[in-house]
């Protein structure tokens, strides 16, 4: 689900910056620490990029996300958009993601897609598999486009794996899905990867609850001891 912005490009930019700054002012990140994981509203998301280094010119080319409350995946509440590429993507990236230069040259601008993503995410806690990748790109884009810092709480799924099953040594998304009996469908498609990660989140919040780790506060305290 992705809405359209009206008005001129400059008007859109002013509206986007004003909205994001208001969202950040109203964000109460600390309060989420104490909400039970089985009740916490989260946005599980994934981005596909042309590389690993946004400060060296690598770009976001798609964003996918899905809403989850506790262990309930909101199947109908999803976000997906391609992102216009400023330069041709490599054959390797095209083969990996299934995206083509033709698709990306007509896709929405990053400023529009990212704004719509933040509007979808609101002030929810964000969740991603190996979230440092997503964090770097969102920090870079937020500042470059809006001169606004990235302030959402972002939880790395690997925290949950390491605490719930440290002996499993799970790293890749494929390993985590196979370990939990989740069929791998649509790998390296941003929305499909987000859905796979959402299934993992719904499983692990219950595994952690059984271990007595019931909130993000418990999660972070346990993680420092691992």
Helices and strands as residue ranges (DSSP letters): H 9-26, G 29-34, E 41-49, G 54-56, E 60-69, E 72-82, H 91-97, H 101-105, H 110-121, E 125-128, H 132-146, E 154-156, H 157-164, G 166-168, H 173-179, H 190-210, H 216-223
